[in-house]
Amino acid sequence: MADSLSTSLLVLVAMVIAMAALPWGLRRWQLRRQVTQGVVQVQTQVLGAVAIGPGQRVVTVQVQRGDAMACLVLGVTAQSIQCLHVLPDAPAASSGATADFAQALVTEQGKD
């Protein structure tokens, strides 16, 4: 009786460990597959977000792929995401970046 109980408990513990390790193993497999296929990683960083209404916001995102870097101004709603403007050669994320972005936005509005 005790032998079958310990065997059942051991099988149960093994199944729980396998279920916990499955997402980790799948992620490792996906990363290894991307490296072998030469997929370029894209790094993103949210620089700021402003709520303009219920469920609506304007988000500034810095995107880096390899050596290329750009700053995207996105309009985000519950149903969609739309690119409003692209600023190439985005500055590093700092307090000066928001001032540069504000100046660039004023310059763009003056052109219209």
Secondary structure, DSSP 8 states (H G I E B T S, - for coil): -HHHHHHHHHHHHHHHHHHHHHHHHHHHHHHHHHHHHT---EEEEEEEEEEEETTEEEEEEEEEETTEEEEEEEEE-SS-EEEEEEEES---SSHHHHHHHHHHHHHHHHH-
